[in-house]
Amino acid sequence: DILLQHPRIHDACVVAMPDERLGERSCAYVVLKPPHLSLTLEEVIAFFSRKRVAKYKYPERIVIVEKLPRTASGKVQKFLLRQDIIERLRQEHTAV
């Protein structure tokens, strides 16, 4: 995964988030390496561009978390991340 090559990212997972116009877009959940506290979407896009990644593979949103939810066997529980981004979008929509 190209996200894991970023010098500030320790762990990452990309999930689909709903989009009214396109149906779905990509959202990257990232765990940062200490002591880093922030990472912007613009920084990730610049990194992808330097790595010559196709634009359609760029994440359209970054969510920084302390850890990714995993099963006992170590697999990322993507359904929990999808639920989280849906709730975040719902809260943003109602806050407007």
Sequence and secondary structure as in RCSB ss.txt:
>XXXX:A:sequence
DILLQHPRIHDACVVAMPDERLGERSCAYVVLKPPHLSLTLEEVIAFFSRKRVAKYKYPERIVIVEKLPRTASGK
VQKFLLRQDIIERLRQEHTAV
>XXXX:A:secstr
 GGGGSTTEEEEEEEEEEETTTEEEEEEEEEE TT     HHHHHHHHHHTT  GGGS S EEE S   B TTS 
B HHHHHHHHHHHHHHHHHH 
